[in-house]
């Protein structure tokens, strides 16, 4: 999802689109790209991740509820996925071909060019590139890929993922030895609280809509929305607009009174995601705010993430879910 500031669009180069596209043409929040968790104790992981963070103490009180135990397991799986060798912490660059007319990408071997509906990579034996596990001498034709575990091209331990966003091609580099991955010490999360599992009703819009919102790199892009979720906290009704994952599941980009504040002030990252699943046929669902997620751009600045749309900043402190990544040192 984001590119570094040097990779942003200029007057001569179109602004870079987000890492995932809405099925309705807008941008939807990225998920952890193919973060099937391997173990955090693999080389480069810095040992088993600290799970969870300070507020979600690792003690297991006697008589804890099944809901809290399930949440604890969920947070452990999330942390392992983030710390996985090819999780979001391993991203070291996203290189757009529009910024490299000669086909040479910074720090990436070979020559990368587009040819209509395909991306072409050319390499010599000295480039030490492999395609489908075989050394590449000559050229290979590639299509868009879903994530690092689908990557056909490798450079040593690095996986080079081919992306296409709104007609633009890019190569995203996943390196298990990335500094961010080595420094990762877990996810700081608010402790589980049953009161934050809130019943809600989804009200779909007559037609999907796309609105322009700011992204983590400062550019404005379309965010696809399909309806609103209505719920009550302490007797007050609130509404959040939501998008669709493409399979009926909802996703929500939100902020609250803790967002962007220091941890000493009870704060959390500047915005977060919530993926509550699909509503029932009657529109009913549960918003379990205990499973509020940090966006991928909280872990590395090589992702783009959309900011909350208007109206999706809750007026109260949402003391639930993930707060911030933890780092060593």
ZADO-1210 file (C-alpha; in nm, 4 decimals, padded with zeros to 6 digits):
<atoms>
<atom x="00.0000" y="00.0000" z="00.0000" code="UNK" pos="1"/>
<atom x="00.2380" y="00.2865" z="00.0137" code="UNK" pos="2"/>
<atom x="00.5329" y="00.4007" z="-00.1708" code="UNK" pos="3"/>
<atom x="00.7994" y="00.6181" z="-00.0207" code="UNK" pos="4"/>
<atom x="00.7766" y="00.9923" z="-00.0764" code="UNK" pos="5"/>
<atom x="01.0227" y="00.9681" z="-00.3657" code="UNK" pos="6"/>
<atom x="00.7833" y="00.7327" z="-00.5447" code="UNK" pos="7"/>
<atom x="00.4741" y="00.9521" z="-00.5267" code="UNK" pos="8"/>
<atom x="00.3149" y="01.0845" z="-00.8416" code="UNK" pos="9"/>
<atom x="00.4218" y="01.4164" z="-00.9884" code="UNK" pos="10"/>
<atom x="00.2805" y="01.6285" z="-01.2648" code="UNK" pos="11"/>
<atom x="00.4548" y="01.3987" z="-01.5104" code="UNK" pos="12"/>
<atom x="00.3822" y="01.0766" z="-01.3243" code="UNK" pos="13"/>
<atom x="00.0322" y="00.9699" z="-01.2163" code="UNK" pos="14"/>
<atom x="-00.0293" y="00.9306" z="-00.8448" code="UNK" pos="15"/>
<atom x="00.0199" y="00.5731" z="-00.7347" code="UNK" pos="16"/>
<atom x="-00.2941" y="00.3725" z="-00.6608" code="UNK" pos="17"/>
<atom x="-00.3482" y="00.1706" z="-00.3487" code="UNK" pos="18"/>
<atom x="-00.2421" y="-00.1875" z="-00.3113" code="UNK" pos="19"/>
<atom x="-00.5888" y="-00.3349" z="-00.3388" code="UNK" pos="20"/>
<atom x="-00.8757" y="-00.2317" z="-00.5580" code="UNK" pos="21"/>
<atom x="-01.2426" y="-00.2245" z="-00.4716" code="UNK" pos="22"/>
<atom x="-01.4628" y="-00.4582" z="-00.6767" code="UNK" pos="23"/>
<atom x="-01.6718" y="-00.1495" z="-00.7467" code="UNK" pos="24"/>
<atom x="-01.3839" y="00.0593" z="-00.8728" code="UNK" pos="25"/>
<atom x="-01.2857" y="00.2337" z="-00.5515" code="UNK" pos="26"/>
<atom x="-00.9951" y="00.1481" z="-00.3279" code="UNK" pos="27"/>
<atom x="-01.0550" y="-00.0876" z="-00.0390" code="UNK" pos="28"/>
<atom x="-00.8289" y="-00.1263" z="00.2617" code="UNK" pos="29"/>
<atom x="-00.5473" y="-00.3729" z="00.2129" code="UNK" pos="30"/>
<atom x="-00.5248" y="-00.6865" z="00.4146" code="UNK" pos="31"/>
<atom x="-00.2077" y="-00.8628" z="00.5154" code="UNK" pos="32"/>
<atom x="-00.0912" y="-00.9929" z="00.1812" code="UNK" pos="33"/>
<atom x="-00.0822" y="-01.3731" z="00.1907" code="UNK" pos="34"/>
<atom x="00.0204" y="-01.3709" z="00.5517" code="UNK" pos="35"/>
<atom x="-00.0239" y="-01.7413" z="00.6091" code="UNK" pos="36"/>
<atom x="00.1625" y="-01.7612" z="00.9366" code="UNK" pos="37"/>
<atom x="00.4784" y="-01.9573" z="00.9486" code="UNK" pos="38"/>
<atom x="00.6517" y="-01.9442" z="01.2816" code="UNK" pos="39"/>
<atom x="00.7952" y="-01.6307" z="01.4313" code="UNK" pos="40"/>
<atom x="01.1027" y="-01.8291" z="01.5337" code="UNK" pos="41"/>
<atom x="01.2258" y="-01.8722" z="01.1771" code="UNK" pos="42"/>
<atom x="01.5534" y="-01.7019" z="01.0842" code="UNK" pos="43"/>
<atom x="01.5191" y="-01.3257" z="01.0944" code="UNK" pos="44"/>
<atom x="01.2085" y="-01.3243" z="01.3100" code="UNK" pos="45"/>
<atom x="01.3999" y="-01.2379" z="01.6240" code="UNK" pos="46"/>
<atom x="01.2502" y="-01.5298" z="01.8143" code="UNK" pos="47"/>
<atom x="00.8843" y="-01.5804" z="01.8989" code="UNK" pos="48"/>
<atom x="00.6918" y="-01.2498" z="01.8775" code="UNK" pos="49"/>
<atom x="00.5771" y="-01.0899" z="02.1980" code="UNK" pos="50"/>
<atom x="00.2054" y="-01.1635" z="02.2105" code="UNK" pos="51"/>
<atom x="00.0118" y="-00.9604" z="02.2932" code="UNK" pos="52"/>
<atom x="00.1228" y="-00.6106" z="02.3957" code="UNK" pos="53"/>
<atom x="00.1454" y="-00.4498" z="02.7384" code="UNK" pos="54"/>
<atom x="-00.2252" y="-00.3794" z="02.7873" code="UNK" pos="55"/>
<atom x="-00.3293" y="-00.7260" z="02.6708" code="UNK" pos="56"/>
<atom x="-00.1153" y="-00.8919" z="02.9363" code="UNK" pos="57"/>
<atom x="00.0024" y="-01.2416" z="02.8584" code="UNK" pos="58"/>
<atom x="-00.1298" y="-01.3765" z="03.1848" code="UNK" pos="59"/>
<atom x="-00.4183" y="-01.6222" z="03.1590" code="UNK" pos="60"/>
<atom x="-00.6493" y="-01.5512" z="03.4535" code="UNK" pos="61"/>
<atom x="-00.8344" y="-01.8451" z="03.5926" code="UNK" pos="62"/>
<atom x="-01.1879" y="-01.8763" z="03.4682" code="UNK" pos="63"/>
<atom x="-01.1409" y="-01.6564" z="03.1612" code="UNK" pos="64"/>
<atom x="-01.4292" y="-01.6660" z="02.9148" code="UNK" pos="65"/>
<atom x="-01.4181" y="-01.8618" z="02.5902" code="UNK" pos="66"/>
<atom x="-01.4602" y="-01.5317" z="02.4027" code="UNK" pos="67"/>
<atom x="-01.1479" y="-01.3879" z="02.5624" code="UNK" pos="68"/>
<atom x="-00.9546" y="-01.7098" z="02.4964" code="UNK" pos="69"/>
<atom x="-01.0610" y="-01.6969" z="02.1310" code="UNK" pos="70"/>
<atom x="-00.9529" y="-01.3329" z="02.1120" code="UNK" pos="71"/>
<atom x="-00.6159" y="-01.4203" z="02.2640" code="UNK" pos="72"/>
<atom x="-00.5662" y="-01.6910" z="01.9995" code="UNK" pos="73"/>
<atom x="-00.6745" y="-01.4460" z="01.7272" code="UNK" pos="74"/>
<atom x="-00.4200" y="-01.1873" z="01.8421" code="UNK" pos="75"/>
<atom x="-00.1479" y="-01.4506" z="01.8548" code="UNK" pos="76"/>
<atom x="-00.2273" y="-01.5592" z="01.4981" code="UNK" pos="77"/>
<atom x="-00.2345" y="-01.1974" z="01.3823" code="UNK" pos="78"/>
<atom x="00.1055" y="-01.1297" z="01.5357" code="UNK" pos="79"/>
<atom x="00.2558" y="-01.4434" z="01.3823" code="UNK" pos="80"/>
<atom x="00.1135" y="-01.3457" z="01.0430" code="UNK" pos="81"/>
<atom x="00.2621" y="-00.9959" z="01.0633" code="UNK" pos="82"/>
<atom x="00.5988" y="-01.1426" z="01.1685" code="UNK" pos="83"/>
<atom x="00.5954" y="-01.4142" z="00.9000" code="UNK" pos="84"/>
<atom x="00.8921" y="-01.4226" z="00.6608" code="UNK" pos="85"/>
<atom x="00.6774" y="-01.2783" z="00.3823" code="UNK" pos="86"/>
<atom x="00.4337" y="-01.0771" z="00.5920" code="UNK" pos="87"/>
<atom x="00.3961" y="-00.6983" z="00.5661" code="UNK" pos="88"/>
<atom x="00.7070" y="-00.6304" z="00.7755" code="UNK" pos="89"/>
<atom x="00.9204" y="-00.7892" z="00.5033" code="UNK" pos="90"/>
<atom x="00.8253" y="-00.5339" z="00.2359" code="UNK" pos="91"/>
<atom x="01.1302" y="-00.3252" z="00.1450" code="UNK" pos="92"/>
<atom x="01.0076" y="-00.1489" z="-00.1655" code="UNK" pos="93"/>
<atom x="00.7317" y="-00.0993" z="-00.4206" code="UNK" pos="94"/>
<atom x="00.8732" y="00.0063" z="-00.7562" code="UNK" pos="95"/>
<atom x="00.6462" y="00.1462" z="-01.0282" code="UNK" pos="96"/>
<atom x="00.7504" y="00.0875" z="-01.3874" code="UNK" pos="97"/>
<atom x="00.6241" y="00.4350" z="-01.4776" code="UNK" pos="98"/>
<atom x="00.9138" y="00.5706" z="-01.2709" code="UNK" pos="99"/>
<atom x="01.1696" y="00.3543" z="-01.4557" code="UNK" pos="100"/>
<atom x="01.1473" y="00.4113" z="-01.8321" code="UNK" pos="101"/>
<atom x="01.4714" y="00.2173" z="-01.8802" code="UNK" pos="102"/>
<atom x="01.3246" y="-00.0870" z="-01.7048" code="UNK" pos="103"/>
<atom x="01.5800" y="-00.0815" z="-01.4245" code="UNK" pos="104"/>
<atom x="01.4279" y="-00.0864" z="-01.0761" code="UNK" pos="105"/>
<atom x="01.6296" y="00.0293" z="-00.7709" code="UNK" pos="106"/>
<atom x="01.7941" y="-00.2680" z="-00.6013" code="UNK" pos="107"/>
<atom x="01.6057" y="-00.5195" z="-00.8184" code="UNK" pos="108"/>
<atom x="01.8013" y="-00.7301" z="-01.0701" code="UNK" pos="109"/>
<atom x="01.6969" y="-00.7663" z="-01.4332" code="UNK" pos="110"/>
<atom x="01.5091" y="-00.5400" z="-01.6695" code="UNK" pos="111"/>
<atom x="01.1341" y="-00.4954" z="-01.6226" code="UNK" pos="112"/>
<atom x="00.9079" y="-00.3676" z="-01.8998" code="UNK" pos="113"/>
<atom x="00.5382" y="-00.3804" z="-01.9788" code="UNK" pos="114"/>
<atom x="00.3930" y="-00.5308" z="-02.2925" code="UNK" pos="115"/>
<atom x="00.0184" y="-00.4803" z="-02.3056" code="UNK" pos="116"/>
<atom x="-00.1463" y="-00.7169" z="-02.0597" code="UNK" pos="117"/>
<atom x="00.1831" y="-00.8679" z="-01.9462" code="UNK" pos="118"/>
<atom x="00.4946" y="-00.7606" z="-01.7613" code="UNK" pos="119"/>
<atom x="00.8217" y="-00.8842" z="-01.9113" code="UNK" pos="120"/>
<atom x="01.1348" y="-00.9474" z="-01.7037" code="UNK" pos="121"/>
<atom x="01.4658" y="-01.0015" z="-01.8815" code="UNK" pos="122"/>
<atom x="01.7763" y="-01.1310" z="-01.7044" code="UNK" pos="123"/>
<atom x="02.1217" y="-01.2772" z="-01.7551" code="UNK" pos="124"/>
<atom x="02.2853" y="-01.5459" z="-01.5459" code="UNK" pos="125"/>
<atom x="02.4645" y="-01.2728" z="-01.3490" code="UNK" pos="126"/>
<atom x="02.1326" y="-01.1302" z="-01.2294" code="UNK" pos="127"/>
<atom x="02.0661" y="-01.4474" z="-01.0275" code="UNK" pos="128"/>
<atom x="01.6912" y="-01.4256" z="-01.0824" code="UNK" pos="129"/>
<atom x="01.4734" y="-01.7356" z="-01.0795" code="UNK" pos="130"/>
<atom x="01.1262" y="-01.7907" z="-01.2235" code="UNK" pos="131"/>
<atom x="00.9188" y="-02.0778" z="-01.0870" code="UNK" pos="132"/>
<atom x="01.2314" y="-02.1975" z="-00.9091" code="UNK" pos="133"/>
<atom x="01.4450" y="-02.2151" z="-01.2234" code="UNK" pos="134"/>
<atom x="01.7339" y="-01.9749" z="-01.3076" code="UNK" pos="135"/>
<atom x="01.6289" y="-01.7137" z="-01.5608" code="UNK" pos="136"/>
<atom x="01.8411" y="-01.6455" z="-01.8674" code="UNK" pos="137"/>
<atom x="01.6390" y="-01.4572" z="-02.1242" code="UNK" pos="138"/>
<atom x="01.2907" y="-01.3310" z="-02.0568" code="UNK" pos="139"/>
<atom x="00.9716" y="-01.4366" z="-01.8832" code="UNK" pos="140"/>
<atom x="00.6202" y="-01.3022" z="-01.9187" code="UNK" pos="141"/>
<atom x="00.4262" y="-01.2384" z="-01.6014" code="UNK" pos="142"/>
<atom x="00.0802" y="-01.1360" z="-01.4880" code="UNK" pos="143"/>
<atom x="-00.0481" y="-00.9704" z="-01.1691" code="UNK" pos="144"/>
<atom x="-00.0023" y="-01.1721" z="-00.8509" code="UNK" pos="145"/>
<atom x="-00.1984" y="-01.1790" z="-00.5269" code="UNK" pos="146"/>
<atom x="00.0902" y="-01.1776" z="-00.2827" code="UNK" pos="147"/>
<atom x="00.4393" y="-01.2992" z="-00.1912" code="UNK" pos="148"/>
<atom x="00.3483" y="-01.6663" z="-00.1622" code="UNK" pos="149"/>
<atom x="00.2265" y="-01.6525" z="-00.5234" code="UNK" pos="150"/>
<atom x="00.5366" y="-01.4760" z="-00.6528" code="UNK" pos="151"/>
<atom x="00.6940" y="-01.6495" z="-00.9534" code="UNK" pos="152"/>
<atom x="01.0139" y="-01.4431" z="-00.9493" code="UNK" pos="153"/>
<atom x="01.2682" y="-01.4690" z="-00.6701" code="UNK" pos="154"/>
<atom x="01.6068" y="-01.3134" z="-00.6022" code="UNK" pos="155"/>
<atom x="01.7697" y="-01.5256" z="-00.3376" code="UNK" pos="156"/>
<atom x="01.5281" y="-01.5234" z="-00.0446" code="UNK" pos="157"/>
<atom x="01.3469" y="-01.2185" z="-00.1777" code="UNK" pos="158"/>
<atom x="01.0091" y="-01.2594" z="-00.3465" code="UNK" pos="159"/>
<atom x="00.9353" y="-01.0103" z="-00.6249" code="UNK" pos="160"/>
<atom x="00.5590" y="-00.9666" z="-00.6544" code="UNK" pos="161"/>
<atom x="00.4063" y="-00.8278" z="-00.9725" code="UNK" pos="162"/>
<atom x="00.1273" y="-00.5739" z="-00.9116" code="UNK" pos="163"/>
<atom x="-00.1095" y="-00.3980" z="-01.1477" code="UNK" pos="164"/>
<atom x="-00.3212" y="-00.1161" z="-01.0101" code="UNK" pos="165"/>
<atom x="-00.5489" y="00.0962" z="-01.2264" code="UNK" pos="166"/>
<atom x="-00.3465" y="00.0068" z="-01.5346" code="UNK" pos="167"/>
<atom x="-00.0051" y="00.0716" z="-01.3754" code="UNK" pos="168"/>
<atom x="00.2544" y="-00.2021" z="-01.3192" code="UNK" pos="169"/>
<atom x="00.4788" y="-00.2351" z="-01.0153" code="UNK" pos="170"/>
<atom x="00.7119" y="-00.4823" z="-00.8472" code="UNK" pos="171"/>
<atom x="00.6917" y="-00.5169" z="-00.4697" code="UNK" pos="172"/>
<atom x="00.9900" y="-00.6658" z="-00.2879" code="UNK" pos="173"/>
<atom x="00.9428" y="-00.8943" z="00.0136" code="UNK" pos="174"/>
<atom x="01.2662" y="-00.9650" z="00.2025" code="UNK" pos="175"/>
<atom x="01.2613" y="-01.1899" z="00.5134" code="UNK" pos="176"/>
<atom x="01.5713" y="-01.0072" z="00.6375" code="UNK" pos="177"/>
<atom x="01.4023" y="-00.6655" z="00.6309" code="UNK" pos="178"/>
<atom x="01.5046" y="-00.4359" z="00.9151" code="UNK" pos="179"/>
<atom x="01.1417" y="-00.3765" z="01.0154" code="UNK" pos="180"/>
<atom x="01.0864" y="-00.7481" z="01.0566" code="UNK" pos="181"/>
<atom x="01.3998" y="-00.7921" z="01.2659" code="UNK" pos="182"/>
<atom x="01.2968" y="-00.5025" z="01.4919" code="UNK" pos="183"/>
<atom x="00.9381" y="-00.6188" z="01.5412" code="UNK" pos="184"/>
<atom x="00.8508" y="-00.7070" z="01.9029" code="UNK" pos="185"/>
<atom x="00.4770" y="-00.7674" z="01.8805" code="UNK" pos="186"/>
<atom x="00.1478" y="-00.5792" z="01.8690" code="UNK" pos="187"/>
<atom x="00.0360" y="-00.3554" z="02.1513" code="UNK" pos="188"/>
<atom x="-00.3355" y="-00.4169" z="02.2025" code="UNK" pos="189"/>
<atom x="-00.6052" y="-00.3041" z="02.4420" code="UNK" pos="190"/>
<atom x="-00.7172" y="-00.5857" z="02.6686" code="UNK" pos="191"/>
<atom x="-01.0294" y="-00.7800" z="02.5745" code="UNK" pos="192"/>
<atom x="-01.3603" y="-00.6377" z="02.6966" code="UNK" pos="193"/>
<atom x="-01.6941" y="-00.8074" z="02.6334" code="UNK" pos="194"/>
<atom x="-01.8724" y="-00.4715" z="02.6138" code="UNK" pos="195"/>
<atom x="-01.6954" y="-00.3958" z="02.2854" code="UNK" pos="196"/>
<atom x="-01.8735" y="-00.6796" z="02.1038" code="UNK" pos="197"/>
<atom x="-02.1697" y="-00.4716" z="01.9879" code="UNK" pos="198"/>
<atom x="-02.4829" y="-00.5815" z="01.7975" code="UNK" pos="199"/>
<atom x="-02.5366" y="-00.3833" z="01.4760" code="UNK" pos="200"/>
<atom x="-02.7467" y="-00.3617" z="01.1608" code="UNK" pos="201"/>
<atom x="-02.6145" y="-00.3138" z="00.8079" code="UNK" pos="202"/>
<atom x="-02.8178" y="-00.0876" z="00.5804" code="UNK" pos="203"/>
<atom x="-02.7023" y="-00.1184" z="00.2181" code="UNK" pos="204"/>
<atom x="-02.7076" y="00.1835" z="-00.0096" code="UNK" pos="205"/>
<atom x="-02.9470" y="00.1569" z="-00.3074" code="UNK" pos="206"/>
<atom x="-02.6338" y="00.1737" z="-00.5228" code="UNK" pos="207"/>
<atom x="-02.2650" y="00.1471" z="-00.4369" code="UNK" pos="208"/>
<atom x="-02.0787" y="00.4746" z="-00.4240" code="UNK" pos="209"/>
<atom x="-01.7190" y="00.5905" z="-00.4420" code="UNK" pos="210"/>
<atom x="-01.5885" y="00.8880" z="-00.2501" code="UNK" pos="211"/>
<atom x="-01.2484" y="01.0528" z="-00.2549" code="UNK" pos="212"/>
<atom x="-01.0445" y="01.0184" z="00.0642" code="UNK" pos="213"/>
<atom x="-00.6875" y="01.0980" z="00.1596" code="UNK" pos="214"/>
<atom x="-00.4383" y="00.8107" z="00.1660" code="UNK" pos="215"/>
<atom x="-00.1309" y="00.7523" z="00.3794" code="UNK" pos="216"/>
<atom x="00.0943" y="00.9040" z="00.1119" code="UNK" pos="217"/>
<atom x="-00.1080" y="01.2275" z="00.0998" code="UNK" pos="218"/>
<atom x="-00.2819" y="01.1541" z="-00.2325" code="UNK" pos="219"/>
<atom x="-00.6609" y="01.1346" z="-00.2625" code="UNK" pos="220"/>
<atom x="-00.8162" y="00.8237" z="-00.4162" code="UNK" pos="221"/>
<atom x="-01.1551" y="00.6636" z="-00.4527" code="UNK" pos="222"/>
<atom x="-01.2909" y="00.4548" z="-00.1660" code="UNK" pos="223"/>
<atom x="-01.5772" y="00.2204" z="-00.2559" code="UNK" pos="224"/>
<atom x="-01.8689" y="00.2074" z="-00.0100" code="UNK" pos="225"/>
<atom x="-02.1740" y="-00.0170" z="-00.0114" code="UNK" pos="226"/>
<atom x="-02.3718" y="00.0795" z="00.2979" code="UNK" pos="227"/>
<atom x="-02.3730" y="00.1867" z="00.6603" code="UNK" pos="228"/>
<atom x="-02.3555" y="-00.0016" z="00.9886" code="UNK" pos="229"/>
<atom x="-02.5696" y="00.1267" z="01.2739" code="UNK" pos="230"/>
<atom x="-02.4983" y="00.0395" z="01.6387" code="UNK" pos="231"/>
<atom x="-02.5394" y="00.1770" z="01.9889" code="UNK" pos="232"/>
<atom x="-02.2775" y="00.2470" z="02.2561" code="UNK" pos="233"/>
<atom x="-02.3929" y="00.3544" z="02.6028" code="UNK" pos="234"/>
<atom x="-02.7378" y="00.4425" z="02.4733" code="UNK" pos="235"/>
<atom x="-02.6141" y="00.6591" z="02.1850" code="UNK" pos="236"/>
<atom x="-02.6621" y="00.5511" z="01.8240" code="UNK" pos="237"/>
<atom x="-02.3630" y="00.5691" z="01.5892" code="UNK" pos="238"/>
<atom x="-02.3153" y="00.5020" z="01.2195" code="UNK" pos="239"/>
<atom x="-02.0108" y="00.3915" z="01.0210" code="UNK" pos="240"/>
<atom x="-01.9998" y="00.3608" z="00.6426" code="UNK" pos="241"/>
<atom x="-01.8590" y="00.0335" z="00.5120" code="UNK" pos="242"/>
<atom x="-01.7272" y="-00.1254" z="00.1970" code="UNK" pos="243"/>
<atom x="-01.7497" y="-00.4791" z="00.0634" code="UNK" pos="244"/>
<atom x="-01.4579" y="-00.7238" z="00.0413" code="UNK" pos="245"/>
<atom x="-01.6062" y="-00.8686" z="-00.2789" code="UNK" pos="246"/>
<atom x="-01.7579" y="-01.1745" z="-00.1090" code="UNK" pos="247"/>
<atom x="-02.0235" y="-00.9985" z="00.0983" code="UNK" pos="248"/>
<atom x="-01.7922" y="-00.9413" z="00.3944" code="UNK" pos="249"/>
<atom x="-01.7699" y="-00.5850" z="00.5213" code="UNK" pos="250"/>
<atom x="-01.4668" y="-00.3721" z="00.5952" code="UNK" pos="251"/>
<atom x="-01.4604" y="-00.0435" z="00.7789" code="UNK" pos="252"/>
<atom x="-01.1932" y="00.2277" z="00.8022" code="UNK" pos="253"/>
<atom x="-01.2351" y="00.4160" z="01.1277" code="UNK" pos="254"/>
<atom x="-01.0783" y="00.6468" z="01.3816" code="UNK" pos="255"/>
<atom x="-01.1832" y="00.7415" z="01.7342" code="UNK" pos="256"/>
<atom x="-01.0885" y="00.9620" z="02.0269" code="UNK" pos="257"/>
<atom x="-00.7699" y="00.7572" z="02.0886" code="UNK" pos="258"/>
<atom x="-00.6422" y="00.7842" z="01.7303" code="UNK" pos="259"/>
<atom x="-00.3052" y="00.9502" z="01.6807" code="UNK" pos="260"/>
<atom x="-00.2503" y="01.0115" z="02.0505" code="UNK" pos="261"/>
<atom x="00.0505" y="00.8922" z="02.2501" code="UNK" pos="262"/>
<atom x="00.0224" y="00.5648" z="02.4359" code="UNK" pos="263"/>
<atom x="00.0767" y="00.7486" z="02.7660" code="UNK" pos="264"/>
<atom x="-00.2422" y="00.9386" z="02.6821" code="UNK" pos="265"/>
<atom x="-00.4341" y="00.6183" z="02.6099" code="UNK" pos="266"/>
<atom x="-00.3764" y="00.6558" z="02.2378" code="UNK" pos="267"/>
<atom x="-00.3613" y="00.4269" z="01.9372" code="UNK" pos="268"/>
<atom x="-00.2473" y="00.4441" z="01.5741" code="UNK" pos="269"/>
<atom x="-00.4013" y="00.7291" z="01.3721" code="UNK" pos="270"/>
<atom x="-00.6698" y="00.5043" z="01.2158" code="UNK" pos="271"/>
<atom x="-00.7636" y="00.1376" z="01.2098" code="UNK" pos="272"/>
<atom x="-00.9602" y="-00.1226" z="01.0139" code="UNK" pos="273"/>
<atom x="-01.2458" y="-00.3493" z="01.1206" code="UNK" pos="274"/>
<atom x="-01.3549" y="-00.6546" z="00.9215" code="UNK" pos="275"/>
<atom x="-01.6743" y="-00.7825" z="01.0879" code="UNK" pos="276"/>
<atom x="-01.7666" y="-01.0403" z="00.8241" code="UNK" pos="277"/>
<atom x="-02.0913" y="-01.0591" z="00.6297" code="UNK" pos="278"/>
<atom x="-02.4267" y="-00.9499" z="00.7751" code="UNK" pos="279"/>
<atom x="-02.7158" y="-01.1947" z="00.7957" code="UNK" pos="280"/>
<atom x="-03.0061" y="-01.1877" z="00.5555" code="UNK" pos="281"/>
<atom x="-03.1783" y="-00.9502" z="00.7969" code="UNK" pos="282"/>
<atom x="-02.8733" y="-00.7219" z="00.7982" code="UNK" pos="283"/>
<atom x="-02.7795" y="-00.8067" z="01.1546" code="UNK" pos="284"/>
<atom x="-02.4196" y="-00.8647" z="01.2606" code="UNK" pos="285"/>
<atom x="-02.1841" y="-00.8122" z="01.5528" code="UNK" pos="286"/>
<atom x="-01.9145" y="-00.5459" z="01.5518" code="UNK" pos="287"/>
<atom x="-01.6449" y="-00.6994" z="01.7696" code="UNK" pos="288"/>
<atom x="-01.4242" y="-00.3959" z="01.8193" code="UNK" pos="289"/>
<atom x="-01.1826" y="-00.6176" z="02.0141" code="UNK" pos="290"/>
<atom x="-01.0669" y="-00.7302" z="01.6683" code="UNK" pos="291"/>
<atom x="-01.0024" y="-00.3838" z="01.5324" code="UNK" pos="292"/>
<atom x="-00.6906" y="-00.4088" z="01.3153" code="UNK" pos="293"/>
<atom x="-00.3866" y="-00.1976" z="01.2510" code="UNK" pos="294"/>
<atom x="-00.3641" y="-00.1163" z="00.8787" code="UNK" pos="295"/>
<atom x="-00.0650" y="-00.2493" z="00.6826" code="UNK" pos="296"/>
<atom x="00.0876" y="00.1006" z="00.6679" code="UNK" pos="297"/>
<atom x="00.1229" y="00.0905" z="01.0480" code="UNK" pos="298"/>
<atom x="00.3897" y="-00.1757" z="01.0005" code="UNK" pos="299"/>
<atom x="00.5811" y="-00.0343" z="00.7033" code="UNK" pos="300"/>
<atom x="00.5578" y="00.2787" z="00.4914" code="UNK" pos="301"/>
<atom x="00.5653" y="00.0752" z="00.1699" code="UNK" pos="302"/>
<atom x="00.1860" y="00.0389" z="00.1728" code="UNK" pos="303"/>
<atom x="-00.0892" y="00.2824" z="00.0860" code="UNK" pos="304"/>
<atom x="-00.3908" y="00.2879" z="00.3166" code="UNK" pos="305"/>
<atom x="-00.7053" y="00.5006" z="00.2865" code="UNK" pos="306"/>
<atom x="-00.7919" y="00.7276" z="00.5759" code="UNK" pos="307"/>
<atom x="-01.1398" y="00.7084" z="00.7325" code="UNK" pos="308"/>
<atom x="-01.4151" y="00.8608" z="00.5187" code="UNK" pos="309"/>
<atom x="-01.6208" y="01.1516" z="00.6566" code="UNK" pos="310"/>
<atom x="-01.8333" y="01.0421" z="00.9505" code="UNK" pos="311"/>
<atom x="-01.6160" y="00.7412" z="01.0409" code="UNK" pos="312"/>
<atom x="-01.4386" y="00.9054" z="01.3346" code="UNK" pos="313"/>
<atom x="-01.6083" y="00.7890" z="01.6528" code="UNK" pos="314"/>
<atom x="-01.6479" y="01.0620" z="01.9182" code="UNK" pos="315"/>
<atom x="-01.5571" y="00.8325" z="02.2064" code="UNK" pos="316"/>
<atom x="-01.2353" y="00.6462" z="02.3015" code="UNK" pos="317"/>
<atom x="-01.2448" y="00.3013" z="02.1406" code="UNK" pos="318"/>
<atom x="-01.0308" y="00.1184" z="02.3957" code="UNK" pos="319"/>
<atom x="-01.0395" y="-00.2092" z="02.2067" code="UNK" pos="320"/>
<atom x="-00.8358" y="-00.3896" z="01.9444" code="UNK" pos="321"/>
<atom x="-00.4825" y="-00.3388" z="01.8204" code="UNK" pos="322"/>
<atom x="-00.3104" y="-00.0146" z="01.9160" code="UNK" pos="323"/>
<atom x="00.0407" y="00.0070" z="01.7698" code="UNK" pos="324"/>
<atom x="00.3283" y="-00.2135" z="01.6573" code="UNK" pos="325"/>
<atom x="00.6023" y="-00.2713" z="01.9112" code="UNK" pos="326"/>
<atom x="00.9690" y="-00.2496" z="01.8163" code="UNK" pos="327"/>
<atom x="01.2887" y="-00.3473" z="01.9909" code="UNK" pos="328"/>
<atom x="01.5376" y="-00.0867" z="02.0974" code="UNK" pos="329"/>
</atoms>
